[in-house]
Amino acid sequence: METSTEPNPLLLQGIKVVELATYMAAPSAAMVLADWGAEIIKIEDLEGDAIRKVYKGISRNQLDGNPMFAFDNRGKRGISVDIRTPEGSEIVGKLIAEADVFITNVRPGALDRLQLDYETLKQKHPRLIYASVTGYGLQGEETDRPGFDVVAFWARSGLCRMMMPKGSEPVPVRAAMGDHMTGITLVAGIMAALYEREKTGQGKLVEASLLRTGMFMLGSDMGTQIHFGRLQSTQPRSDAIEPTRNFYKTSDDQWLMLIPRGNKKDFRTICNVVGYPGMPNDVRFKTPVDRKENAPIMVGLFDQAFAKRTLNEWAQALDEADLVWGPVQHPSQVVDDPQAWAAGGFVEIPYTNDPNGDPSTSEKTMTSVASPIRFNGEAIKIRRPTPGIGEHTKEVLLELNFEPSEIDALLENEIIK
């Protein structure tokens, strides 16, 4: 199944973004802006973003390509600069002077030392949108604490604890889930700030943190905790608070998730489809409280029923009854899911088979995940491959009016790559 070849809407054409960031959260925000037409220049140190090396040493096989780095960095131009040197600092300053948006996840203390903090840049460039990603925010005693998403977003925010069924042990979040949620949150803030700048002419500090994003993701539970001072823990499947809102295994060892809408009709319909038409009149299951108190019994009965048919057979029966359900899919199944493709969930990224993205090597394409918004039904078409380390350094410096002899000197002195 192929993606559409229609050009993506270049809503942000003409917007220039400078990204001084590593790992995933901030780079993913810049990636979405690139998908929407913005020009992104990614600044890396001479060794490159750490995620370029993520697949090294994890397999005895030679792995071709880096889909993790490609996802967060497609569509960008990349330059490699030692920003701790006066010459490197000058290059960054010139780039920011031409930018509409500056995105960074460098810790605030380091940005202060580099004179790349918000207050300093605001004085120089009042129209600049300054977009910050941190682990714990820009205020408070822990503003400079390092924070990856598994720690700040997942563990500290309460998400991990609430996802643990009672009596179970913690599990890590999957790669970059919190980063990508924080990234798309940052995009929303940047777009609001750009809209306001059209009216006022003034830039703004846009701040996102992994901790705050995690708390927002848990907002319904967090609000309950704040208001009532208590919160029910996540129950094991056998003790489901509402057994019709639960996971069930089919005869072909597949799982599905079933959930009723908030009405009495769905409960009766579910009981009919599953094969227990008399259950709504059973004193053990009449009300939600009854079902909660007798959950192990009801879940056991439903387990027996769902184990009698395959997933496809249940799909037909549940769809015919217009019930809300979904298969519990592995990513290997999602990539073959026709609806995921129809929803515009995938894109093709041009890339090379060189680990550093050398454009002289033969080009290939890599299927990856699309950013989550589509405009007018038009598919996103990635305009640039993922950059290699320093792939566009010379090109960008020439655009900044550096002389070729100056660029050669910077290369010789290992200021740039």
CORMOKA-V24101 format. One record per residue. N is the residue number from 1. PHI is phi in whole degrees, 0 to 359 (* if undefined). Layout:
{{N	PHI} {N	PHI}}
This chain:
{{1	*} {2	252} {3	279} {4	294} {5	263} {6	296} {7	294} {8	284} {9	291} {10	270} {11	299} {12	255} {13	302} {14	99} {15	276} {16	254} {17	235} {18	253} {19	248} {20	244} {21	202} {22	230} {23	60} {24	237} {25	299} {26	294} {27	302} {28	292} {29	296} {30	296} {31	298} {32	298} {33	298} {34	294} {35	304} {36	268} {37	109} {38	289} {39	270} {40	245} {41	246} {42	266} {43	261} {44	240} {45	283} {46	292} {47	271} {48	88} {49	303} {50	302} {51	290} {52	299} {53	257} {54	297} {55	265} {56	284} {57	84} {58	258} {59	210} {60	284} {61	274} {62	281} {63	269} {64	262} {65	93} {66	225} {67	297} {68	292} {69	292} {70	299} {71	300} {72	276} {73	230} {74	295} {75	78} {76	252} {77	261} {78	237} {79	235} {80	240} {81	218} {82	274} {83	284} {84	279} {85	270} {86	303} {87	292} {88	294} {89	299} {90	296} {91	299} {92	299} {93	300} {94	291} {95	295} {96	295} {97	299} {98	260} {99	268} {100	270} {101	224} {102	243} {103	247} {104	212} {105	236} {106	295} {107	296} {108	306} {109	299} {110	293} {111	297} {112	300} {113	295} {114	275} {115	58} {116	243} {117	285} {118	299} {119	298} {120	293} {121	289} {122	298} {123	295} {124	279} {125	225} {126	295} {127	271} {128	288} {129	272} {130	256} {131	251} {132	249} {133	240} {134	227} {135	286} {136	229} {137	99} {138	260} {139	237} {140	97} {141	288} {142	253} {143	299} {144	263} {145	291} {146	293} {147	208} {148	276} {149	294} {150	293} {151	265} {152	283} {153	282} {154	271} {155	280} {156	284} {157	287} {158	102} {159	299} {160	302} {161	298} {162	284} {163	274} {164	275} {165	302} {166	308} {167	90} {168	266} {169	261} {170	296} {171	233} {172	285} {173	287} {174	292} {175	308} {176	65} {177	301} {178	292} {179	300} {180	287} {181	296} {182	293} {183	298} {184	290} {185	295} {186	298} {187	302} {188	300} {189	295} {190	298} {191	295} {192	296} {193	292} {194	295} {195	297} {196	296} {197	298} {198	298} {199	267} {200	252} {201	78} {202	247} {203	281} {204	201} {205	275} {206	249} {207	240} {208	230} {209	226} {210	298} {211	298} {212	293} {213	297} {214	299} {215	296} {216	294} {217	300} {218	263} {219	304} {220	295} {221	292} {222	296} {223	297} {224	297} {225	299} {226	296} {227	285} {228	261} {229	73} {230	200} {231	205} {232	287} {233	285} {234	287} {235	267} {236	301} {237	304} {238	290} {239	247} {240	307} {241	300} {242	227} {243	301} {244	281} {245	249} {246	198} {247	262} {248	222} {249	260} {250	265} {251	292} {252	260} {253	63} {254	257} {255	245} {256	227} {257	249} {258	244} {259	212} {260	275} {261	286} {262	282} {263	211} {264	288} {265	298} {266	298} {267	300} {268	296} {269	296} {270	300} {271	300} {272	296} {273	294} {274	286} {275	108} {276	232} {277	297} {278	272} {279	299} {280	301} {281	261} {282	286} {283	299} {284	283} {285	229} {286	296} {287	246} {288	305} {289	294} {290	301} {291	293} {292	295} {293	291} {294	246} {295	303} {296	303} {297	292} {298	293} {299	298} {300	300} {301	295} {302	294} {303	302} {304	298} {305	291} {306	291} {307	287} {308	268} {309	228} {310	283} {311	300} {312	296} {313	293} {314	292} {315	301} {316	296} {317	293} {318	289} {319	292} {320	298} {321	271} {322	58} {323	266} {324	266} {325	202} {326	200} {327	288} {328	270} {329	261} {330	275} {331	308} {332	296} {333	275} {334	298} {335	291} {336	253} {337	278} {338	303} {339	289} {340	297} {341	288} {342	298} {343	282} {344	80} {345	282} {346	228} {347	224} {348	255} {349	253} {350	292} {351	205} {352	250} {353	269} {354	272} {355	298} {356	260} {357	76} {358	300} {359	291} {360	282} {361	278} {362	296} {363	273} {364	228} {365	235} {366	235} {367	284} {368	219} {369	272} {370	283} {371	292} {372	279} {373	245} {374	234} {375	245} {376	55} {377	70} {378	272} {379	285} {380	280} {381	241} {382	289} {383	274} {384	225} {385	287} {386	295} {387	286} {388	282} {389	296} {390	68} {391	301} {392	247} {393	302} {394	300} {395	301} {396	291} {397	293} {398	296} {399	294} {400	273} {401	71} {402	285} {403	284} {404	306} {405	293} {406	293} {407	296} {408	299} {409	294} {410	295} {411	293} {412	297} {413	272} {414	57} {415	274} {416	229} {417	224}}
